[in-house]
Amino acid sequence: MKIIVIAILMLFPLFVDAQTKGENEFKVQSFSLSDKLDENSIIDPEFGKYTAYDFDINTSDHFIIKVKSNEFTPYLLISSPKGKNIFAYPKNNKNEAILDTVATETGKWSLYVICDTLESGAFNLSINFCDKRSYAFPSSANISVLLKYLIAHAEPHFGFIIPRCTISENNILISPIKFPQALSSIIDIEKEAYIMTFYEGKDENLADKTYQSIKKSLKDNLPDSFINKEFTKSEIYTKFTKFSSLNQPSVYLRFYKSTSMGTKITIEIEPK
């Protein structure tokens, strides 16, 4: 058995000071691995060929587990410390099974990736954990807290936020999280990005002042480990600033130079 360790922006500072450290910490974890089922895998007469993993989890923790294979039809089974079994079967996509649930017990859970006895092949597995507090949307409008919340949720590609989004007529995922002074907040699944728009119009002077104001605020409110690097003369952007940190998602401040509405200023958070 294998073990997994588990509008128009007002031109004054956009973000307020951070609150206490405890309010800024969010427990969102994401793990992924590649493995295979083959002739050396264990076979159970009741449900087929499988490989197993153990992980620790607490009551009320949320978790999303996905398994995908291009070589066989995968199934998932998790077993709680008291022996309660939960199955996940492929739906429209026969090559992927997804289990999205909340833990009702604390302790060591067992995860099984299963295929038919006669099948075999490689698979990719992702496991995302989120405790109860980190699942709930922040009640504070403090920008430092909101940024840290969104950065933490970028690790699992915003998988804990997406199911709670509103779908617009244009199939755009509208986030339920209200970010101060943002005109809109959406999740772009294709880009795997959380996008907040702060200005869209034809006033280049106001757009530039907005950009500079947000850049200063990001520098003041992001953790010290985030380094900012500025870029210019892109085909898509007039300029953009990337705030990045080793092994963490990146925060982009972007100045789009031409859209149907003119210039546009966005903050975009992307997985690492």
N, C-alpha and C positions, 0 to 999 in steps of 0.2 A: 504494500500500500504506500502511496506517495503522500507527502505532507506539504501543504501550501502554507507558508507563513504570510500569514496574512497582513422745432419752435425757434425763437430767437433767444440766444443765451445772454443772460445779464453779464456784463463784463466786470465781474468781481470774482474772487476765488470760488471755484465751483464746489470744492470738497471741504468738509469740516474736519476737525481733528478726530483722530481715532478715539474709541472708548477704551475700556479696560481690556487687558490682554485676553481674559477669559471669554469675552464676548466676540473676540476675533478668531478664535480657533474652531475649525470645523473638521470633523472626522469623516472624510470621504476617501476611500481607497480603491484602487483599480489594479488588477493583476491580469496578465495574459500569458499564455504558454502554447506551445505546439507539441503535440504528442501523436501517437498512432495506436491503432488496434491491429494486431496481427496474429500469427500462429502461436505466439508466446503469451497472448493475453488469456486471462481467466474466462472460462465459459460456465455460465449458470444455466441449467436446463430450463428454468422458468422464464428468464428474460434475455438470454443471449450472451454475447461476448462483451466484456467490459474492462475498464480500468477505473481505479478508485482513488480519491483524494480526501483528506481530512482538513477541516478548518474550524476555528473557534469563532463563535458568534454569540451575541447577547440578545436577550428578549427585547423586542421592539426594533431591532436593527432591520433595515431594509437591504435587500440584496437582489441584484439582477445578474443572472448567469446565462451566457450564450455559448453554444457550441455549434461550429460550422465545419462541414467537410464537403469536399468536391468528389469524394471517392465512395461514400456510403451515406445512408440515411441515419443521422444520429438521434439519440434520445437522451434525456437527462432524468436522473433520479436523485433526490436528496433525502437523507434519512436523519431525523432529529435525534438528540441524545436519548429520548424515550422511545425511539423506534417508529415515529410517525413518518410515513413516506409521502413524498410529493413528486409527481411525474410531470415532465414537459415533453410534448410531442411536436414534431414538425407540423406547420400549418400550410400556408400557401407556398412557402419555399421549403421543399422537401429536404434541402440540404442544411437547414438551420433549425435548432430548437432553442427556445428562450423561456427561462423561468424567472418570473418577477413576483416576489412575495415578501412578507414580513415575518421575522422569526418570532415564534411563540415560546421558545425555550432558550435557556442559556446553557452553553456547554459546547462539546465537540460534535459537529455535524459531519456527515459523510456524503460525498458527492460521487456519483457514478456516471460515466459517459459510456453509452451502450450502443451496440449495433447488432444486427441479426447475426446468428452463428456463422453463416456462410459468407458474410461480408468482412471487409478489412480496409485499412487505409489510414491516411493522416487526417488530423483534425486540428482546429484552432479553438481554444477555450479562453473566454474572458470572464472574470469574476469581479463584480463591483459591490462594495459595501458602503453603507451610509448609516450612521446612528440616527436615533429619533430626532435629536436636536438639530442635526445638520440637514435632515430631510425637510424640516419645517422651514418656511421662508422667514428670513429675518424680520422681526417686528420693528427694528430700528431703521431709520432713514439715513443713518450714518454711512457715508460713502465708503470709508475705509472698510467697514464691516461688509457692505454689499460687494465690494470688489473681491475681498477674500473669500466670500461665499461663492461667487461665480468662478473664481480661479480654482477653488477646490472642486467644484462640480464639472470643470472642464476635463478633469482626469478621466471620468467615465463618459466623456463626450456628451455631457448634459443629459445623460440617460434618466436621471431622477427628476429632471425638470420637464422634459419633453412631454410625458403623458399628461401633465397638468397645464399645457399650453392651450390656447384657443386657436383653432384653425380658421383663417380668413377665407373669403371667397376665392382668393388667388392661391390658396393652399400654402399660405405663409403661416409659420408657427409664431404666434404672438405670445410673448412671455408674460406671465402673471406678476412678475417682479417689477415693482415700480422704482425706477432709477431716477433720482431727482434731476430735473431740468432736461431729461431726455425726451425727444419728440416721439421716439418709438424704441421698443426693445423686442427683437425677434431672434429666433434660432434658425440658422441656415444649415440644414442637415447635410446638404451636399458639400459645403465648405467646412462642416464641423465647427462652426463659429457662432458665438453669441455676439450679436451686433446691436449697438445702441447708436442712434442718430441724434446729434445735438444741434446741427444746423443744416438747412438746405435752402438755398436761394441764390440770388445773383449779386449780392453785395460782397465783392472780394475783400474789401477792407474789414468788414464785420466777420467774414469767414476766417480771415487770418488772425484777428484778435481772439476769436473763439478758440481757434487751434492753440494759440500760445497760452491762453488761460487754462485750458484743459491739460496741456502738457505740463505746466507747472504744478497743477493739482495732482496729477498722476505721480510726479516725482516726489511730492510731499506725502502722499498717502500709500503708495505701494511699499512693500517690505524693502529693507535696505539691500537684500540680495538681488533685487531686480535692477539691471543695468539698462540705461536707455541709449539707443543708437539711432541717429537720424539719417534719413535717406531722401534724395531729391531726384527730380527729372525722370520719374517713372512714366511709362506709357499710359498707365491708368490713373496715377496719383500725381498731383503737383509735388507732394512730399508726404512722408510718413515717419513716425517715430515708433520704434519697436522697443518695448520693455520686456526683457527676457531674463530668466534665471535658470541656472543649471538644473535639469531634470524637473522643471515645472512648466506649466502652460505659459504662453506668451500673451502679452497685451499690446495691441497695435492701436495707435492713434493715427487715423488716415484722413487726408485732405484730397477728396476726389475732385479732379479738375473739370470734369464735364459730365453732367447728367442731364436728364430731361428738365430738371428744375434748376440747373446751374451747378454751383459748387455744393459739396456735402462734406460734413465733418462727422466722423464716426469713431467710437471705441469698439474694437473687435477683440474678443478673447478666444484663443484657439488652443487646443491640446498641444502638448509638446511634441 
